[in-house]
Amino acid sequence: MRIKDLELENLLELLKKYELSELTLKEGRTSISMKRDVQPLPYISQSLPGIDSVAPQPAVQPKAAVAGSAGAAPPNPAGWHEVKAPLVGTFYRCPSPDAEPFVEEGDQVQVNDKLCIVEAMKIMNEIESPVAGIVKQVCVKNGKPIEFGQVLFRIEVAGAKK
């Protein structure tokens, strides 16, 4: 088959079908070169710190967010920092089923200490403490699904006024 016999549309379909970024055909002195801009997939970090601010919560929380809690979450005392879920996934307190939890209530943590793992799409994302202080509350049960912005831990910030 000669290059002049090929239709331009067929060549474009080859680029799309095989997800090619570039296609070059040469025959004798004739050549055709096609390029398309292929955006790389975004990089997903394996280690995500807690979030300080998130979108406002809906007026009525879904049942999944309330499940396992006795009513609404208590107000956040002054000097406490809420570590919120940076993504939707499954909450794990331990690195493996037979291991000890990363932290317990009453444990002292430093900035960047591992608090938990959130599994999302088979990727294990380590959640680190954004503050130094004492873990006052673990707000989610191990193995439970979590939503974006859901409070995971409450930490009394070191040196904060009570």
Order of alpha helices (4+ residues) and beta strands (2+ residues): alpha-beta-beta-beta-alpha-beta-beta-beta-beta-beta-beta-beta-beta
